[in-house]
Amino acid sequence: MKAVNGVTLTNSRPSSVLTPESLAFVCELERRFGARRRELLERRLAPKHFDFLPETASVRSGDWRISPVPECLLDRRVEITGPVEPKMIINALNSGANVFMADFEDSLAPAWENVVVGQEALFGAVRRTLTYTSPEGKPYKLNEKIAQLFVRPRGWHLDEAHVLVDGKPMSGALFDFGLFFFHNAKEQLARGVGPFFYLPKLESHLEARLWNDVFCFAQDQLGIKRGSIKATCLIETLPAAFEMDEILYELREHSAGLNCGRWDYMFSFIKSQPDLLLPDRAQLTMDKGFLRAYSQKLIQICHRRGAHAMGGMAAQIPIKDDPAANEAALARVRADKVREVTEGHDGTWVAHPALVALAKDVFDQHLKTPNQISRTRDDVVVTREDLLRVPEGSRTEEGLRHNVRVGVRYLESWLGGQGCVPLYNLMEDAATAEISRAQVWQLVRHGLLTPERLDQVMNEELQAFSGGHFSEARTLFRALSTAERFTPFLTLPAYQRLVTAES
């Protein structure tokens, strides 16, 4: 491959998507926007007073709407998500869902092999040439009718250590977005769809503004009409919940709505409000406290602005060996989806193809139009205090033990290159592991759990697990859970270990 001035690949794996032209494109993105990204990450460290911004009051009170989305995005009632693995991509696109969100973020451990294979697989998916054969010889191919494809790049906080621009690791977000956009945007538009994205972990409208500027530049560079990109922002941080109007406004030409990223939102609440002790994760449901408030506020804001309001994830997976437990789990999923559609959500997320039909059935029963954006929910009144209200509940021994099991077992898989892990009948990703270690850290911080007691629980709960990356995962989980200062994301130290293991 011809060298690109200023770009160094630290891994020599050849790939058809790593062309000189595509690398020059992502390099230019980094040079133009990398410094602003780093400034915004520094801004995250400043002390925060969680409230609606006085300087953007005119945006919140203004009479404006986002640009219309293309017809192919009007009906998004069921969306499925998963990592950018060839088999997963095929199964998800074939699942019967309206949308598949191909994930470079929380459900993917960003080892270089995973990132590159993901880009190669999406290249084939866009062109309908993607196939896969299992080790047992079972073939997989795309159906004639498939879901609309969205791509979720990594968050602003993550680097891509394998691509150096002028000697420094570039933004993982810009790499994931840029490489996919360069290769596929024109092909998608020629096929009557478009380059559609999900944007994770935003903490302010300024971070949304940066994405919008990236979109404008990328479209101009490739001679694509501005507004062709459509992006849905995940509202999964507490700071972003106070700037939902502003985030939509910054992206109004490129917006495809907002999504309730419930798991990361719980994690962000703990991180942002460490003095407010939360109940066990299992008791944190979307019909209570700060979760209900932000969900209803999101619907109201989106519909006022002509945007889709997407509901949260059902992480359940089939319980094949216990029909009664499986029926009980499905009943909980159904109740949650009924709540979403009756409150006003235009669509919802599932983690497993087996849940697509259930979710679609619920939305079909209650939603006879492609969406319910016209339902403005003027009755919703959500205050600052509502967005900070902790629901009643308890902190139990079993909750602690479950957090330890999930946190360490997930980290072990992640360090081994697997970022989407079935554990205890749920599909866990980095967001749920973040909740686990954050809740343990919070107990230690408040003096309700000593490091010695944590060691005892870890020994008891993990004695059946050894080998692989368990020793490293245990060490990292304990360090994160007992640190004096909260580590912003567990994927930051874990990624360093992942990169070191690859070298």
Secondary structure, DSSP 4 states (H G I P E B T S, - for coil): ----TTEEESS----TT--HHHHHHHHHHHHHHHHHHHHHHHHHTS----S--GGGHHHHHS---PPPPPGGGS--SEEEEEES-HHHHHHHHTSS-SEEEEESSTTS---HHHHHHHHHHHHHHHTT--EEE-TT--EEE--SS-PEEEEEPPPTT-EEEEEEETTEEEEHHHHHHHHHHHHHHHHHHHTT---EEEE----SHHHHHHHHHHHHHHHHHTT--TT--EEEEEE-SHHHHTTHHHHHHHTTTTEEEEEE-HHHHHHHHHHH-TTS----GGG--TTSHHHHHHHHHHHHHHHHTT--EEEEEE-B---TT-HHHHHHHHHHHHHHHHHHHHHT-SEEEESSGGGHHHHHHHHHHH--SS--TT---TT----HHHHTPPPP----HHHHHHHHHHHHHHHHHHHTT---EEETTEEE-HHHHHHHHHHHHHHHHTTSS-HHHHHHHHHHHHTT--STTHHHHHHHHHHHHH-SS--S-THHHHHHHHHHHH-
